[in-house]
Amino acid sequence: MILCYLLVHISYFIYSCIFPNAQR
């Protein structure tokens, strides 16, 4: 559902903030 979709995007955003070098 929408919550799962938002959760995935938020998790990906946090991951990018923690590991900015993992842009692959």
N, C-alpha and C positions, 0 to 999 in steps of 0.2 A: 504493500500500500504506500501512500504518500510518506508516512512516518519512516518506513524502511528506506525509502529513497532519500529523504532528508538526512537520515542517520548515516547512510553511506557517504553522502557528500560532505557532511560535517567531519566524519572520520578521516576522509581523504584530505580535507582542508587542514585538519590538525596535523596529520602525518606530514603534509607539505611544510607546515610551519616548523615541525621538529626536525625534519630531514629535507632542507631546501635543495640539497644536492641530488636528491632522488627524483629528478624531473624526467623519469623515463617510464 
